[in-house]
Amino acid sequence: MKRKKKRVFKKSKQALLEDKKKSIESMKETAGTVSEGEQVEENLVTENLKEPSKLSTDGNLVNSNKLSENVKKIIRNFLHRHTSETAGENYYTIKISTAGEDITRDIHISKKLWKYGVFSLAGTFFLFIAITTIAGYSLFANHINSQAMSKLREVNTLQQEKLTSLAVKANELQQQLDKITATENAIKSVANVNVSLQDDPYSEIRRNVKNGGEGGPIVPPNLQNTAQMLDIVEKRLQIHDKNMLVLKSAFAQQQKEQAAMQAQNLATPTGWPASGYISSPFGFRWHGTDFHPGVDIAADYGTPIRATADGVVTYAGWNAGGYGNMVDINHGNGLMTRYGHAMRVVAYVGEHVHRGDVVAYVGSTGYSTGPHVHYEVRLHGKPIDPAPYL
């Protein structure tokens, strides 16, 4: 029984080696021609196959381990050469060796898988860059937006402060305009100017405001209500501008009239030409035998004779018609004054004189019985009684 079992075991081992040899031949046919190294390996296999197997007493093959190692080396070398020859077109080979050992491991990667891996890695890298860029941009944008929002808040705060300040000033302007309205009416009344001023409806309402209950929603100043109040202020300013123009025009006219009246008054003979007393009145005298065209004012020699109104000297000097040293002054509007019998004349023809200016000194020249000044007032060349002007 023991021999029969040994033959069966030996036969199965022999069949195993035959199968391995056939596998090698099949691989060589696939690879094409066989190199010299491969022929040596084939001979080595054949010799191993021809060598009778020796069995140990415990039933194991004596050289089975050695044969198995040789076959493995042959197959590994063949596969490595075969792969190296064919991988140039379809595969990449990666050799891995361990330090301190003679064993080398090969990893074969197809070109398609390699390309797929490279593109996958590149895509993953670019995707990572894109995601990182987007994330960084988002963080940067958020930071910028945060700063912008902070600045906007500051700007809004400043704008609100300015609006509040503007609202306060608008309210102050309203109060000032109320005072201007009252001042306009007072000026019109005091100056006695007969003009029509435009009414300020806003002032009429505000003027009648009294202390009492107040209420309503609390609305802080904003662009809309501030603009609305400024619009009202602008309308009120326009009204008062027109009123001021009316008052200014009325005052100018009044001043013009007053200046004309003043000039007329200054050009109208007023007062006495010299200090003294009336020695001969205007009209008939000496029992009606003589018409006296003026008044005689007796005074001491050398008493100043003054102009009774503003005017221009038209005559200054000696008069042979009985006036002696004489001065004539034209006051305009047909009025003229004459000063006769002077001791000395100091005015000159063409001189502009004012009321109160000295034009001569009292004397007794011409037809005269003693020191005095003959004073005449003429209207359009005809003598009139000076009494109303004295």
PyMOL commands that set and color helices and strands:
alter all, ss='L'
color gray80, all
select helices_A, chain A and resi 2-31+36-50+64-90+111-190+201-207+223-267+387-389
alter helices_A, ss='H'
color red, helices_A
select strands_A, chain A and resi 91-97+104-110+277-280+283-285+290-292+295-298+304-306+311-319+324-332+335-345+352-353+358-362+372-379+382-384
alter strands_A, ss='S'
color yellow, strands_A
deselect
rebuild
show_as cartoon
